[in-house]
Amino acid sequence: MSSPYGNQPGFMDKLFGTTQLNPARADIIHKTYLLLALSGLAAFCGGYLGIQSEMLANLFTGWLGWILAMVLLNAIPRVAIAARNNPVLGVSALVADGFVSGLVLAPILRYASRFAPGIIETAVVMTLAVFAAVTIFVMLSHKTFSAPRGLMFGLFISIIAAMLLNSFLNIGMIGIVIAVGIGIMGVCTLVYATSDVLNNSQADSPIPSALMLFAGLFNVFMAILNILLRMDRRR
């Protein structure tokens, strides 16, 4: 079914509908995903620094670090949205938001790296698979965005990623099934968020849209990491 920009479709329409793209809308969503890649890279750098730094892990474990994280993670996106028509300031704030988001994960990432080997790598690979699948599909969409096709393509990539994980980390058949399930969850999240952006008539800049999609991708990574950690504790 086709969704005009002026009407907000329902949940099922965003997950299983088709959105018509005019050139301006296609250009915005393509730029949005380029900015999403930039913020994702910044988050990876922040997370890597968090793993290496015991000081950061201790900081964000305490109440002072928690307050600092909440202030930064609320203030920086507001700056990015306010500066959405200023490419330099807006993109800088977007990158800063990604970097800080990675930093605040320092406690859980250091714990996982010490006591659950391979879990961070699995979470990163599955998140990258979700991101790559939806990004490729979006970049190839010029006149229409078909959510069902995006979901199917994402499922295909998730299966390949899970099989590659098994080749390198030997996660086993149950691990493959769980990884595929997590991948499907992530693809659904990102496809739904993309449909939401495409059907938002107020989306006149890729910066707020990239912020929203980054939040979805960040939540996917956190969900994957938490699921894997819970499974590891039950062994």
N, C-alpha and C positions, 0 to 999 in steps of 0.2 A: 504493500500500500504506500502511497506517496504522502509525504508530510509537508505542507506548506510552511514557510518560515514563520508566518504570523500566528499559527496555532501550535500550542505545545502538545505533542502526542503523549499518550499514556505509556506506562512501563513496558507493556508488551510490544507497542509500536516501536519504541526505541531499541528494543532488543531483537525484534524480528521484522521490522519494517524496512522500507527503502526510502532514502531521502534524495530528492533531486538537487543537484548542485549547479548553481550558476558560476561563471568564472571567478567572481569576487569571493564567493563562499569557498570554492575549491582552493583558491590561493591562500585564504586565511587558515584553512585546516592544514594545508601543507606546511605553512610557516609555523603553525602551532606545534606540529610534530618535530620540526627542526629544533624549536626552542625546548620542547620536552626532552629531546636527546641531550641538549646542553645542560639542562637542570639535572637530568639523570646522571650525567658524567660528573657534575659537581658533587652530587650526593655520594657517588662512589668514592670520590677523592676524600670527602669528609669522613665517610665510614672507614676508609683505609687508615686515615690519620687517627681516628678514634681507636681502632684496634691496636695501633702501635703505641699509644700514649696512655700510660697508667694514670697520669694526672687528669686527663680528660674523663676517663672512666670514673675516677673518684669524684670529680666535680659534678658530673651529671647523675651520680648516684644519690647525692645529698639534696636537701631541700633548697639550698641556694641555687644549685645547678638546675633544678627542676623549675624554679621561678624564672631564672634567666632564659631557659629554653622556651617556656611559655610566652615570655615577653617577646623574644626574637621571632618565634614562629607565628606570632600574631601581627607583629609590627612590620616585618619585612614584606609579607604578601600585600599588606595595605599600601606600602610604598610602591610596590610593583604595579598595583592596580591604579593608583593615583597617577603614576608616570607611564601609563600604557601607551600614550602618544609620544613619549620621549624614548626613542630606541635605546640610547646609551644607558640612561638611568633605569628604565624599565627592565631591560635585559640584565643589567648588573644586579638589580634587586632579585630577579628570578634566579640567577646563578647563586646569589648569596643564600636564598631560601633553600635551594637544593643542598648546598654545602653544609649549612647549619643542621638541616634535617639528617644528614649523614652523621654529623658530629654527635648529636644527642643520642645516637644508638650505641655510643662507645661502650656502656656497661654490658648490654646484652651481646654485642659483637665480641667483646673480649672474653666473656663467659663461654660463648659458643666455640670460639677458636681454641680455647684451652681444654674444654671438657666434652665437646661434641665435634670431633674432627670430621670435616667433609660437609657439615650441614650448611655452613655459610656458602660454600661453593655451589651446593645444590640449589639453595635459595636464589643465588645470583643468576645461575644458568637458567632456571625456570622463569625468573622475572625478565631476563633478557629475551628469552624465547617468546614470552607473551608480548613484550614491547616490539620485538622485531617483526612478529607475525602481523600485528595490527598496523604497524608503521608501513610495512611493505604494501599491505592492502590499501591503506589510506593514500599512499603516494601514487598508486595505480588507479585510484578513483578520480575521475575528472568530471563526469556528467551525473553519476549517481553513486550513492554510498549504500550498498546492500548489507545490512547487518547480518542476515543469515549466512551470506557468503563469507563475510568476515569471521563469523564464528566457526564455520567449517574449515577455513584456511588456518585459523588459530589452533583448532583441534589437531590438524595435520602436523603443524610445526611443533606442538606440545608433545605429540607422540614421538617425533624424531628426536627432540631434545631429551626426553626421558630415556630413549634407547641409547643415546650418546652418553648420558650420565651413567647408565649401567655399564657401558663399555669401559669407562675410566674409573668409576667409583664402586662398581659392583654392588648396586643397591638392591638387586634381586627383583623377582617378579612382583612381589607386593610393593616394593619401592617404586617400580615402574608404574603400577596402577595408581598409586597415591600421587606420584609426580604428574601423571596425565590429568588426574582429577583436579589437582591444584592448578595446573595450567589452564584447564577449562574454566575454572572459577576466575582466574586472572583475566582471561580473554573476554569473558562475559562482562567483567567490571569495566575494562577499557573500551570495549565496543559500546556499551551502554553510555559511558561518559562521552565518547565521541559523538554518538547520536544526539546526546543532550546539547553539546556544543553546536552541532550543525543545525539544530532546530531552534536555537536561541537567536531571535532577530536582533538582540542587543549586542551580539558578539561582533564588535567592529574592530577588534584588535586581537592578535594572536597571544598576547601576553597573559591576560586573565584566563583565557582558554587553556594555555599551557600550565598555568598554576593549578587549575582544576584537574587536569589530566595527570599532573605530577602527583597530586594528592591521592588520586586513585591508584597510580602505579606504586607509590610509597606504601599504601595500605596493602596492596597485593604482596609486596616483599615482606612486610611485617607479618601478614597472615601466614605466608609460606614458612617463614622462619619460626614462628610460634608453633605451628603444627608439627614441624620437624623436631623441634626441641621437646615437645610433649611426647612425641613418639619415642625419642631417644631415651627419655627418662623412664619409660615403661619397659625398656629392654632388661 
